[in-house]
Amino acid sequence: MQLPLYTREFDGKRPAWSDLTPQQQEKWIKDMATYAAMIEIMDEGIGKLVDAVRKKGILDNTVFLFLSDNGATNEGGYIGQLMADLSNTPYRSYKQWCFQGGTSTPFILTYGDPEKNTNKGGICHQPAHIIDLLPTCMDLANASWPNSKAHADLPGISLLPAVSGQAVKPRTLYFEHQSSCAIIESNWKLVKASRKQQWELIDLSTDPFETHDLSAQYPEKVEELEAKWIHWANNHQVFPLEDKVWKQRINFYKEKNSDQTGIDNN
């Protein structure tokens, strides 16, 4: 499959390395070197953590979960956008938006006991969601959520079957972040950048990089998926959609609620 070359995020004029000024090139080199150093330090820290668990004698009774944040952000100016574009390749868009570049993240689950890693080194391509982490941890601990407590109807599922190479039950996944919205059902994805934008319909089975909008070709599918997304949004207090940027949002609600600082001290 040929990888896409996105231009819409650059107003149709995607820059080449030679288009950058020497100052821009130097900044990108320095920032990427800093980023590489951060990853190296993180990797070293994870190794120290594993060694500490091993020394405590609890490695065989430990499960390690690792995932990154949801897509690289295009904050930080022009060079920041170029760095995010590189990090999210081949997926479209950036953190904050519900396109694949803003929602996709690598996820690793491994047991400290190597005998339990029945799919060691395997890559699972089944879709999962952050809502699946709590049910997965509960499954690992043979625990269940008390029916007497709120949120007994946890929306996620355990990913342990997928870890062992089994298929997980098909389900519909929903997204919303700062008024960017999406729903994924089977091979179909309905997505829009913000509440001010139109829905785009994507067939992920043939277009995983979201380059072809099929909404005009399949209007009935758009209506079907939009109705499901609205039903979910109504039942999960998603409305009203909020598209203020982060600092504006904090200041807006601080003015409405004078007793709040916008800082979580818990």
C-alpha positions in Angstrom: 0.0 0.0 0.0 1.4 3.4 -1.0 1.8 5.8 1.9 -0.1 9.1 1.5 1.5 12.5 1.2 -0.7 15.0 3.2 -0.9 18.5 1.9 -4.1 19.9 3.3 -2.5 20.5 6.7 0.0 22.8 4.9 -2.6 24.7 2.8 -1.6 22.5 -0.2 2.1 23.5 -0.1 3.9 20.7 1.8 7.5 21.9 2.4 10.6 20.0 1.4 13.7 20.0 3.6 15.4 22.4 1.1 12.4 24.8 1.5 13.4 25.5 5.1 15.8 28.3 6.1 19.1 27.3 7.7 17.7 28.5 11.0 14.6 26.3 10.7 16.7 23.3 9.7 19.0 23.8 12.7 16.0 24.2 15.1 14.4 21.0 13.7 17.7 19.1 14.1 18.1 20.3 17.7 14.5 19.6 18.6 14.5 16.1 17.1 17.9 15.3 18.9 16.3 16.5 22.1 13.3 14.3 21.4 15.5 11.3 20.7 17.3 11.9 24.0 14.0 11.9 25.9 13.1 8.5 24.3 16.5 7.1 25.2 16.2 8.3 28.8 12.6 6.9 29.1 13.8 3.5 27.7 16.6 3.5 30.2 14.1 4.3 33.0 11.8 1.4 32.0 14.8 -0.9 32.1 15.6 0.3 35.7 12.0 -0.3 36.7 12.0 -3.8 35.4 15.3 -4.5 37.2 13.9 -3.2 40.4 10.8 -5.4 40.1 13.1 -8.4 39.4 15.3 -7.6 42.5 12.2 -7.5 44.7 11.3 -11.0 43.5 7.9 -10.1 42.1 8.7 -10.1 38.4 6.8 -13.3 37.7 3.7 -11.8 39.3 3.9 -8.5 37.4 2.3 -7.4 34.2 3.7 -4.4 32.3 1.4 -2.1 30.3 2.9 0.6 28.1 1.2 3.1 25.8 2.1 6.6 24.4 -0.1 9.7 24.3 -2.7 10.0 21.6 -0.8 11.3 18.7 1.9 14.0 18.4 0.7 17.6 18.8 1.2 20.3 16.2 1.6 22.9 18.9 5.0 24.7 19.0 4.9 26.6 15.7 5.8 25.6 12.2 8.7 23.3 13.1 6.5 21.8 15.9 3.9 20.9 13.2 6.6 19.4 10.9 7.8 17.3 13.8 4.3 16.1 14.7 3.6 15.3 11.0 6.7 13.2 11.0 5.8 11.4 14.2 2.3 10.6 13.1 3.2 9.4 9.7 1.5 7.6 7.9 -1.7 8.7 9.8 -3.5 11.9 9.2 -3.7 15.0 11.5 -2.5 15.5 15.0 -3.4 15.2 18.7 -6.7 16.9 19.5 -8.4 15.7 16.3 -10.2 12.4 16.0 -8.5 11.4 12.8 -6.2 8.4 13.0 -3.1 10.6 13.6 -4.8 12.0 16.7 -6.2 8.8 18.2 -3.7 6.1 17.4 -1.1 4.9 19.9 1.2 1.9 20.3 0.2 -0.4 23.2 2.4 -3.1 24.7 1.3 -5.7 27.3 3.8 -8.2 28.5 4.0 -10.5 31.5 7.1 -10.6 33.7 6.7 -14.4 33.6 7.9 -15.3 30.1 5.8 -18.5 30.2 2.7 -16.4 30.1 3.7 -14.5 27.0 2.1 -17.0 24.6 2.2 -14.5 21.8 5.6 -13.2 22.5 6.7 -10.6 19.9 3.4 -10.8 18.1 1.6 -7.7 16.7 -2.1 -7.4 17.2 -4.0 -5.4 14.6 -7.4 -5.5 16.3 -8.7 -2.1 17.3 -8.8 -1.3 21.0 -9.6 1.8 23.1 -8.4 3.4 26.3 -11.7 2.4 27.9 -10.4 -1.2 27.6 -7.5 -0.8 30.1 -9.6 -1.0 33.3 -11.5 -4.1 32.2 -8.2 -5.7 31.2 -6.6 -5.0 34.6 -9.7 -6.3 36.3 -9.5 -9.5 34.2 -5.9 -9.9 35.1 -6.8 -9.7 38.8 -9.9 -11.9 38.5 -11.9 -8.9 39.8 -15.3 -7.6 39.0 -16.9 -4.2 39.4 -19.5 -4.1 42.2 -23.0 -3.7 40.9 -23.7 -1.4 43.8 -21.2 1.1 42.7 -21.6 3.7 39.9 -20.4 2.9 36.4 -21.1 -0.8 36.8 -21.8 -0.8 33.0 -18.1 -0.3 32.1 -18.0 0.4 28.3 -14.7 -1.3 27.6 -13.7 -5.0 27.3 -10.8 -7.1 28.4 -8.0 -7.3 25.9 -6.5 -10.5 27.2 -8.1 -12.6 24.4 -6.5 -10.4 21.8 -3.1 -10.7 23.7 -3.3 -14.5 23.3 -4.2 -14.2 19.6 -8.0 -14.6 19.9 -10.5 -12.3 18.2 -12.3 -9.8 20.4 -16.0 -9.2 20.0 -16.8 -6.6 17.3 -18.1 -3.3 18.8 -18.7 0.3 17.9 -16.1 2.8 19.2 -16.9 6.5 19.9 -14.7 9.6 20.1 -15.0 13.3 20.9 -12.3 15.8 21.8 -12.7 19.6 21.7 -15.7 19.1 19.3 -13.8 16.8 17.0 -15.9 13.7 16.7 -15.8 10.2 15.3 -17.4 6.8 15.3 -15.9 3.5 14.1 -18.1 0.6 13.3 -16.7 -2.4 11.4 -14.7 -1.0 8.4 -16.6 2.4 8.5 -15.4 5.5 10.2 -17.4 8.8 10.4 -15.2 11.7 11.5 -15.1 15.5 11.5 -12.4 17.9 12.6 -14.8 20.1 14.7 -18.4 20.9 15.2 -18.1 23.6 12.5 -16.9 21.0 9.9 -18.8 18.5 7.8 -18.7 14.7 8.5 -16.3 12.7 6.4 -17.0 9.0 5.7 -14.0 6.7 5.5 -13.7 3.0 4.6 -10.8 2.0 6.8 -10.4 -1.4 5.1 -9.2 0.3 1.9 -8.3 3.7 3.2 -6.7 3.4 6.7 -5.0 6.8 6.2 -8.3 8.7 5.7 -7.6 10.3 2.3 -10.9 9.7 0.5 -14.2 11.1 1.8 -17.1 8.8 0.7 -19.9 10.8 2.4 -21.4 11.9 -0.9 -21.3 8.4 -2.2 -22.9 6.8 0.8 -25.3 9.4 2.4 -27.4 6.7 4.1 -24.3 5.3 5.9 -23.5 8.8 7.1 -27.0 9.3 8.5 -26.9 5.9 10.2 -23.5 6.4 11.9 -24.3 10.0 12.8 -27.5 8.9 14.6 -25.6 6.4 16.6 -22.9 9.0 17.5 -25.6 11.5 18.6 -27.3 8.8 20.7 -24.0 8.0 22.4 -23.3 11.7 23.0 -26.7 12.3 24.5 -26.2 9.4 27.0 -22.6 10.3 28.0 -23.0 14.1 28.6 -20.9 15.0 25.6 -23.0 18.0 24.7 -22.5 20.9 24.4 -19.5 20.5 22.1 -16.6 22.7 23.3 -14.1 23.9 20.8 -12.2 26.5 22.8 -8.4 26.0 22.9 -7.1 24.7 26.2 -6.1 28.0 27.8 -9.2 29.8 26.6 -11.3 27.0 28.1 -9.6 27.2 31.5 -10.0 31.0 31.6 -13.6 30.7 30.5 -14.6 28.3 33.2 -12.5 30.1 35.8 -14.5 33.2 35.2 -17.8 31.3 35.5 -16.6 29.5 38.6 -14.6 32.0 40.7 -13.9 29.3 43.4 -11.9 27.2 40.9 -8.3 27.9 39.9 -8.1 25.6 36.9 -5.4 23.6 38.6 -6.1 20.0 39.8 -4.5 19.7 43.2 -5.9 16.1 43.8 
